[in-house]
Amino acid sequence: MRAVYLVNLRMAGLFALLALFGASAAAAQDATRVEVYEYGLYALGPSHGEYAPANMGYRHETVSEIKHLETTRIVPGRIGVSFGVRYRIQGNGFGFPVPLRVVLKFPPQGLYSHEFRDTLYVDETETVEMLGSDSYSGITFDEQWEIEPGIWTFEFWSGDRKLGEEQFEVITPPVS
């Protein structure tokens, strides 16, 4: 499974800015909410390497090509299906960097990997986004064990403030 993110070419500059001025400069900006302006199923272009390591073979990757296929909250549980949200962080200080934590909550039963003999219930990713800029967060099913029917929730946090969430229901096709 891949958690994928749209990354601006300016992101590297944002990380350098945070290193120079400190994370407190970003935290001082007032992120008030996440505006989800598009959601559903997507086709994704090639990834640009691993963004961050994660648990149990679950990879975080960045992509720059994202094509919206269908607006829906019902996701077919099949290998190769990608779903997620496009969003903007709203608040004071347009164009300023703010820390963002994307929390992906899996269905209550979790995702069980026979290979790792463990269950994954939640995934968290720390990133930096610019107020007002377009971003994407989503999932692609790469292996059968990742496909778990139920409610999948994307939550967006800045510090201890929840800025928004979006839910999807993953369904598995009937067995004939």
N, C-alpha and C positions, 0 to 999 in steps of 0.2 A: 504494500500500500504506500502510496506517496501522498504526503500533504504538500500541496503546491501553492506557490505565492507569486503574484505578479511583482516584479521588481523593476523599478525605474532605474535608468542608468545613473540617476543622481543619488541613488542610495549609498553608494560608496562614499560620496561626499558628505552625506548626512552622518555616517559613522565617524568620519574624520572630524566633523564639526562637534559631535558629542564628545569625542576624546579631547578635543581642544578646550571646549568650554564646560565640560562636565555634564553628566546626566541631569543635574538639577536645573540647568538652563532649559532643557526640553520639558521637564516636569512642570516648570513655571507656566508653560502655556496651558490654556484652559480647554482641554478636550471635553466637550459636553455630551456628545452622542456619536454613534456610528449610523450613518445613513446607508442602508442597503438599497441600492438602486437597481440591482439585477440579481437574480438567483435562478438556480435550476441546473440543467445538464449542459456540459461544455465539451468542446473538442480542444485539446491542448497541443501546442507546438512542442518542439524538443526542449528538454530541460537543460539548464545551464549549471550542472553540477549539484552537489549536495549542499544544501543551505546549512543544515545542522544534523548531527547524528541523533537518532531517537531509539526508542525501545524496540526490541524483538524484530529487527529487520525493517521496521517502519522508517521510511526516509522522508526528510524534508527537502524539497527541491524548489528551485526557482524556474519560472518560465516567463517568456515575453510575448508569446502568441496564445491568445485565448479567444475562442469563438463560442458565443452563446448559441446553443442549439434549441433549447426549449425552456420556457418558464414553467416550473413545476416544483412542488415540494415532495412528490412521490418519486422515489429513485428505484429503478430496476436493479436488483442485486445480481450483476453479471460482471465477469472479468472485463476490464477495459473501460467501464463506465466511470465518467468523471462528473462530480457535482460540487457545487459550492456557491459562493456569493461574491459579487463585486460591490465595493463599498467605498465611502469617503468618511474620514473622521471630521466631524464638525466641531467648531469651537472658535475661540478668539485667537488671533495670531496666524492668519492664513499663510501657509508655506513654511511654518516653523515645525521642527521635528518634535514628536512626542513619543514616549515609550508606549508600546502596545503589547498586550499579552493576548494571544488567541488561544482559547481553551476549547478543545474538541471533546465533547462528552459522547461516549459510545452508548449503545443500549445497556440497560441495567445488567444484563447477563455478561457483558463485556465481550471482547474478542479473544478467543482461545487459540493459541498457536501450539500445535503438537510438537513442532520442531523445538521450540523454546520451553515447552511445558509450563506456560504461564498465561495469565489472563491480563489483558490491557483494558482499563476502564476509562481512562482519560489521557489526552495528550495536550501538552502546553508548549507554546512557542513564544519566545520573547523576540520582539522586533522593534524597529523604529519606523514610524510613518510620518509623512508631512500632513499637517492640517489642510484639508481641502483637496488632497490629491487622490487619484483613483487607485484602488488596490484590489487584489483578489485573494481569496483563501478558499481552498477546496481539497477534495480527496479524489484519488483514482484507485479503483480496485485492481490490484495486480495479481492476487492469489486468492484461491477459494476460501481459505480460513478467515480472510478479512471481511467477507460478506456476511454480515449478521443483521437479520431483520429487526426492525424496531426504530425508535426515535434516535436520531443523531443530532446533536446540538452544537452549533458554533457560538461561543460567547466571546465578546470583545471587552477587555478590561484595560484601564489606564490607572496604575496604582491599585487602590482598593475600590475604585469606582467602575461599576459595570456600565459600559457604554451602549450595549445592545446585544441581541442574540437573534439567531435564525435557526429554525428546526426543519429537518427533513425526515421523511419516513422511508426507510429502505425496505423494499418488499422482494421476496424471492418468487420466481415464476413457479406455477404449479407443476408438480411432477406428473408426467403422463404415463 
